Amino acid sequence: MRESATDLLVSLPEDSNVTDLLLQMHRKNPARVLYAVKNGSSWEDITAAQFLAEVTRLAKGLIGSGVRPGDSVAVMSRTSYEWTVADMANWFAGAVTIPIYETSSPSQVEWILKDSGARHVFVEDARKADVVLAAASALEGEFSIWLMNDGDGADTFTGLSAAGSSVSDDTLETARSTANLSDTASMVYTSGTTGRPKGCEITHGNFALFGVNVIEVLPEMLKIPNPTTLMFLPLAHVLARAVQVGCLHAGVKVGHSRSASDLMSDLKSFQPTFLLAVPRIFEKIYTGAQASAEAAGKGKAFEAAAATAIAYSEAQDSAARGGRGPSVALAMKHKLFERLFYPKVRAVLGGNAAFAISGASALSPMLAHFFRGCGVTVLEGYGLTETTAPASVNQATRTRVGSVGLPMPGTTIRIADDGEVLVRGAVVFKGYHRNPEATADAFEGEWFKTGDVGVLDDDGFLRITGRKKDLLVTAGGKNVAPGPLEEKIRENRLVSQAIVVGEGRPFVSALITLDEEALAAWSRENGAPDGVAAEDPRVQQLLQESVDAANAAVSRAEQIRKFTVLPKDFTLESGHLTATLKLRRNAVIADYSDEVDKLYAK
């Protein structure tokens, strides 16, 4: 077995909890701007003093409304400042936060409320209140449902805060200080790619130790003057909340973007210095830039600029390993495109972002090199809900494209004999709520079994090669990891999703969905009639070229022999994607079984 470890860099008193990070920041600098709230086209700053006052009022309101230490309080909302206030107020009241994705169905909400025991729920608006009411109707007990947004932009916490008018500061402090590092801060329900979601008990120590240590491993992002980030990933997911705790400790100003339709304009107006994103965001930016260049008749210039950025980044990797860095000729070409092209890519991200963190799924090495060559270093990390998101991450001065970095402080990563990635340490969760059997199955002694397959290089960098349950075994007995093949196909700007199939079949095939916007742009550029571009031989040839490129990296037995284009893309609404845009493989294969069968028909 091979191991890689990073010692805990900063420890915390066992009797502390996440709320102490806010109190420390307030004592240090009450005027420090921690958040910014969008007001029209501008952003209004929220200082540590203002945030603490709002949290304190709301926490007293929760106590006055009957919430007691250890109670579960759910939050169902899009990412927002109000979500953040509700989360911290729960912790000040001694409660456990239960995130619910804002896209969840009544049956999903019903299960989470039943399993968690939550009888108090913050909801973003009346529509989500209706969903919770429908879910609660099948459950016993009384429910408190509190609106976070009345639709008129008013402070809808006012009414709830008023319920705490008679709650003393001493009573609040008793509730706030009840939890310690080993106590549960939140139960985050798995996305349910298979089976019923399980409630992962994330402790105050999981969040707080991540928060105080991440600044030590990413100082180039977090210790710069006036760092800022725009949060647009779901706060219902543990990754966004863990990073937000780190931002609180580091004094990073955080803005929130509520919807995909607002994201581009929010990036432009907020101008973050770093970002947290998923690979799909980087894929869309790349394909969008490519499509814009081709529409302007500058397709060849884009190709040259992209190739230069990638080559320049690859040369930086080579230099970091003791090899040759960028040649004089490459450096000159890079300098030329730095004047003509790369600032336009950075402008899409607001113009000030020098770094981004990518998580939730695998990032194509090509995209990582492209963005770094354009001046935005994308640091890929790895983790699961059960590891409070990042168990490992690349660092600005210690990065290896294609890997997911080095272990987080206080974390050890081991590769088991069968290749499975095992994790122990500060980031590992407490267990599955009310599910001791699942908890026992998830651990091998003190090691959490991630279900992912990976390797550690000689310098301790982790590379994920697949997921154990996703490995295909063909009729010929060949094990095939679908992930790398799918990543390569998705580099085609016309491709939205790719899923490799072939379990028990004589050969490997693929289901492909197309990006509607990219396909429409291609149709305009190439004179293809609306609605039939997917069947155009030229599109099929472009897809075949991407499949051929994927096949070039694997043995013949692992190569994709056939593919088919599905009539529509996978979406959250169709049930084929999780809230963090991961494919629900079982759902896709079940729903498109006829298409799969046709690929193998004689």
N, C-alpha and C positions, 0 to 999 in steps of 0.2 A: 504493500500500500504506500501511496505517496501523499505527503501532507505539505500544506503551505499555511503559515500562520502570521498574524500581526498582533503584537502585544497591545493591550488596552493602554491608550495614551493618557486619557483623563478619566479618573474614577469619580464617583459621587457618593455622598453619605447614604447608607441604606435606608434611612428614615425620610429621605427626600422623595419628590415626585416631579412630574412635568411642570406643574404650576410654579415650582421654585425657579424655573428658568425665566419666567415672566417677572417674578418679583426681583430676581437678581438684576435683570435688565433695567427695571424701573428704578431700583436703587442706584445703579450705575449712571443712568442717564435718562431721566423721565421725559426729556424732550426728543429722544431718539425716535425717528419716524420708522414705524414697523410695518404699516400698511398704507395703501392708497386705494380710495374708492372712486370709481368712475362716476363723474357727474357731467352728462352730456358728452362733450368731446375732450374734457379735461379730467384731471385726477386730483382729488382732495386728500392730503396727507393725514394719517392718524398716528399720533405719537404714542409712546409707551404709556404715558399717563392717561391719555384718552382711552386707549384700549383697556387698560386695567380697570378704569372706572366703569366702563361699559360692561366688562366681564363681571365685575363685582356686583353691580346692580342686578344683572340677569341671574347670577348664581344665588343671590338672596331671594329673588323671585322664585327660583326653582325650589329652594328650601321652604319658602312660604307656601308653595303649592303642593307640598307633601313629599318632595323628593328627598330620600335619605341616602347616606353613604352606602355604596354598594349597589344601589338601584341602577337599572338599565334605562337609558334615555336614548331613543333613536333619533336620527337626523336623515331626512329624505329631501335632498335638494341638489341642484346643480352647484358646481364649484362657485363659491362666493365669499365675500367678507363675512356675511351673516353666518355662514356655515362655520367659519373659524371662531366667531364669537360664541356660538352655541356650544362648540366643542370644548373650548377652554372654560366656559361657564359650567358645563357639566363636571369637569374635573375640579373646579373650585368648590362645587357642591358635593364633591366626593362620589359622583356618579360615574358610571361606565358608559361610554359612547358607543352606540350601535349604528354604524353607517349603513344606509340603504341607497342603492343606486337609484337615481331619479327616473330611470327607464323601467324599473321593476314592475312586474305585473301584480295584481292583487294576490294571486296564489303564492308568489315569491315573498311578498311582504308578509303574508299570513304566516309562512313558515318561519321567517326571521323573528317576527314578534313572538310567536309561540316558543321557539327554541331559546331565545334570549331572555324571555320573560319581561320584555319592555312593555310598559303600559303608559309611557309618556313619549310623545313623538313631535319633534319639530318638522314642519313641512314647509316647502318653499312657497306654495300658493294653494288656491282652492282646488285646483285639479288634482294635485297630489294628496290633498286632504280627503278627496273623494276616494282615491285609491286605498288610503289607509282605513277609511271608514268601511269600505267593502271588505277589506281583510279582517278588520277587527270584529265585524259582525259574526264571524265564524268562531270567535274566541270568547272565552269567559272573562269576566272582570270589566271594570270601567277603564276607559282610556281618556287621557288628556292629549288633545291635538292642538298644537300652537302654530299659528301662521307666522312665517318669517317675512312674508312680503304680501302686503294688501293690494298690490297693483298700482298704488298711487305714490310709491316711493317714500311713504311715511315710515317712521321708526316703529315697526310693529312689535318690537320687544317691550315697548312702553307699558302695555297692559300687564304683561307677565312680570315685568320688573316691579310694578306697583304692588304686587302680591308679597314682595319682600320688604315692605316699608317697616315692618315691626321686627325684622330679623336683625339681631345685633351683630356687630363686628366679631365679637367673641364666638358667637354661634357659627358664623361663616368660617372663621379660622379653624375651629374644631373640625368642621366638615372637610375643609381644604387639606388639612394636614393628616387626615385619617389614613390615606393610602401611602404606602412606601414603594420602593422600587420593584418589589416582587409581586405587588398587587396588580390586578387586571385594570388597564386603562381603557381598553376598547376590545370589542369582539367584532372582528372583521370577517365577513362571510366570504368564503372562497367563491370564485366566479362560476363554479359549477360546470366546467367543461365536461365532466362526467359525474353522474350521480347527484344527489341532493347536496346543496351547499353546507359546508361545515363551519361553525363559528370558531375562528382562531383567536385565542385569548392572548392579546398583545399587552405586555405589561408596561407600567410606567418606566421601568428600567430599560426595556427594549427601545422605547421612544427617546428617553432622556439621554441614555448613553450614546445612542446614535447621534443625537443632536449636538452633544458637546464634543464628540470626536470627529464628526465629519468636517468641521472647520479646520482640524489639524491635518487632514489628508487632502483637503482641497483649498488651501489658503489662497491660491491664485484667483479663486472665484469669490471666496467669502471674506478675505481679509483686505480686500482692496478698498479704497475710499468710496463710500456711498454705493455699495452693491445693491442691485435691484433684480427682481425676477418677476415674470408674469406667470401665474399659476393657471393652467387651463386643463390639466388632467383631472379626472374625478377625485375629489377629496374623499369619496367613499372608498377609494383604493388606498391601500396602506402606503404605497410609494409616495404619493403626493403629500400625505399627512406627515410622514417621517421627514421628508425634505422640509416641509413647512416648520416643523419643530426645530430642525437645524437652522433654518433662517431666523427664527425667533432668537435663538441663542447667539447667533452671529450678528444680529442687528441688520439683517437684509430687509430692505423695503419690498413687500410683496403686494402685487396687484392681482386681481382675479378677472379672468375672462369667462363669461358665462356660457358662450355658445361658439360653435365652429364658424358660424356666419360672422361673428364679431372679431374673430381671432386676428385676422390680418390687420384690420384697422386698429385694434387694441395694441398689437405689437408696434405699429408705427407711432402711436401717440405715447405709449408707455416707455418704449425704448429700453428694454431690460439689458442688464450687463451679462446675464447668463439665463439659460432656459433649462427646463425639465420637459422632456418630450418622449414620445414613442417613435419607433422607426417609420411608421406610416407618415408622420409629419415630414420627415426628411425626404422620404420618397416623393411626396406630393410637391415639395418645394423644388426638388431636382427636375421632375418631369414637367412642372409648370414653367420653369426657366427654359427648359429645352423646347417646349412647345412655343413659347413666346419668341424665342430666337428664330425658330423655323418659320413662324408666321411672318416675321419681319425680314425673311430672306437671309438670315444670318446663321443658318443651321451649321454650316461648316466652321464658322468662327466659334460657335458654342462648343462644337466637338473638340476644336483645338484648345480652347480655354479649359474645358473639363479634363482633357487628357494631360494638359500641363499641370493642373492642380493635383491630379491623382499621382502623376510621376513625381512631383515635388514632395508630396507627403510621403510617398514610398521611400524616397531618398532620405527623408528625415528619419524614418524608421531604420533604414540601413545604417545611418550615421550613429543612431542611438545604440546600435548593437556592435559598434566598432568598425563598421564598413564605410564605404564611400558616401559622402553626402551629395547634395545637388551639384551637378556640373556647372561650369560657368555659363554654357549655352542655355541650360535649363533655368538657371537663376535669372538670366536675362529675359527669357520668354515669360517666366513667372512675373517679373517686374512689369513687363508690358501689359499683361492681362490684369495685373493689380490696378493699373490705371484705367483700363477699358471695361473690365467685366466684373471682377470679384466684389467690388463695393455694391453692385446691384444685388448680388446674392445676399450679402450681409444686410442690405436695406430691407429685404423681406422679413428679416428677424428684428427689425427696428433700428439697425445700424450700429448699435453699441455692443452687441453680444460677441464676446470673444470665445466663450465656452458654452457648451450644452451637455447635459447628461441625458443619455438614451437608456431606457429600460423597458421592461415588460415583455419584450420579445427580441429576437436576434436582429442586429443591424448589419446590413451588407457592408463588407469591408470596402467595397468600391465607394459607397456613399460616405463612409468615415474618412477615407482619403480625400474625396472630392471636397467635403466641407472644410477639412483642415487645410487643404491647399488654397481654399478661398478665404481663409482667415478665421474660421470658426472651428475650434477643436471640439469634436464630439467625443465625450468620454463615456464609453459603454460600461454599464454595470450589470450585475446579475443578482437575482434574488426571487423569493416567492413571498406570498402573504405570510407564510409560516416563519420567514426569516426577517420580518419587519421590512420587507423589500430588499435593500441592497446588502447582500452578504459579501460582495466584492465589487470593486470599481477601479477603473483606470484613473490615474492621477496625471496632472498636467506635466509633471517632470518624469513620471514613470508610467508611460502608456505604451501599449502594444496593440495596434489595430488588428482586429480579428479575435482578440481575447476579450474577456470581461473583467480583466484586471486582477488586482491583489486583494486578499481578504481585508474586510473592514477591521478596525482596531477591536481587539478582544475576541476575534473570530479565527477559528481554524477550519480549513477545508481539507478534506481527505477524499482520495479516489479509492473506492472499494475494488476488490478483485474483479468484479464484473463490470467495472467502469462507472458505477453510479457515484454521483457527487454527494458526499456527506458533509454536514455542517454542524459545528457546535460553537457555543459561546454567547456573547452578549446580545446578538441579534435574534437568537432562536426563541420562538414563542413558548408560551407556558403549556399549551396543549389545546385539544379541541373541546369546546364547551359541551358538557354532559355527554361525552362520547369517549369513555376510557378505552374502548376497544380500538377505535380509530387512532387514538393517541399512541397506544402501545404498538400498533402496526407501523406507525410513522417513525419510530425510533429504534435504533440498534444501540442499546446502552444509552450513552449521553449524546449520540450522534443522530441528527435528524436526516432521514433519508429523503432526498429531494425528488427522486424519480427521474432526474436528469442524468445524462451520460456526458462525461467530460474528461479532459486530460489537463495535467499541470506540466508546464514546461520547466526547464532547469532553473529559471529565475522565480518560480512560484506563481506565474500568471496562469489563470484558469481559462480554458477554452471549452465552451459547451458544444458537443458534437451531435446531440440529439436528445430525445426523451424516450425513456425505456418503453413506455406504453405506446409510443408512436412508431417504434421500429417495425418495419414491415418484414415479413418472412415470406418470400415468394414460394411458389410450388416447388421450385428447384432447391429450396433450403437456403437461399441467399438472404442475409440480413441487410436491409436497406434503411438508411437514415434519410427521411424525406426533407428535413430542414434545409440543408445546404442546397439541394436541388431547387426547392421552392424559392429560396432567397435569390438565386441566380436568375430565375425566370422573372421574378418581380422587378428586376432592374430594367426591364423593358417598359418604357413609359406608357405603353398601351395597356399594360397588365395591372389589374387591381389586386387580385388574389390568385394563388396557385396552390393546389393541394394534390400531393402525390399519392396514388393508390396502387394496390398490387398485393395486398395480403392474401396469401393462398392462391394467387394467380400465376400464370406462366411467365409473365413479364410485368414491368412497371409502366404505369400510365399516369396521366395528369388531367385534372379538371382545372380549367382556367376561366377566370372572369375578367372582363375588360373595364377599364376606367372610362366612364361615360364622357367626361370632359375631354380627356386626351383623345378618345376615339372621334368625338365631334370635331376637334381641331384637325386631326389627321384627315378626316373626310373633306373638310373645307380646303385643306392644302392640296389634296390629291384628286379633287373632283369626284369623289364617291357619293352616290345618292344617299340621302338620309335613310337610316334604318337598316341598311344592308351591308355596312362597312365590315361587320364582324365576319361576313362570309366572303369578303373580297380576297381573291388569291394573294394580293400583295400583303394584306394583314396576316393571312395564314403563313406566308413566307417569313414575315418578321417574327412571328411567334415561334416558327420552326427554328429560326436562327438562335433564339433565346434558349430553346430546348437543347439545341446542339451545343451551345456554350455551357449549359449545365452538365450535359453528358460528358463533356471533355474532361471533367474533373473526377469522374468515377469509373469503375470497371464496367465492362460490357454488361455483366449480369445486373448491374444497378442502374443502367441507362433507361431513360424514358423512351419507350417504343412508339406510343401513340398518345395523343392528347385530344381533348374536345373543348370547345368554348361553350360555356353555359349561357343561357339567355339573359340572366340578370346577375347582379353582383350580390355578394354576401353582405348582410347588414345586421345591426342590432335587432331591428324589428323582425327580421326573418328568422331570428333565433340561431343564426350561424356564426355570430361574433359575440364575444364577451364585451363587457363595458370598457375593457382596456384593449379592445380590437384584436384579441386573440381568436384564432379559428376554433370553433367547436367541431372537431374532426368527425366525431361520431354522428353529430346532427347532419353535417354536410353529406357524409357517405350514405346515411339512411335516407335522406330526402332525395338524393340524386342516384339512387341505386340503379334505376333503369339506364341512366347515362353511363354508369360504370359498366353495367352488363353489356351494353352495346360496344364498348371498347374491346371486349373480349369475345364478341360474337364472331363466328367463322364466316 
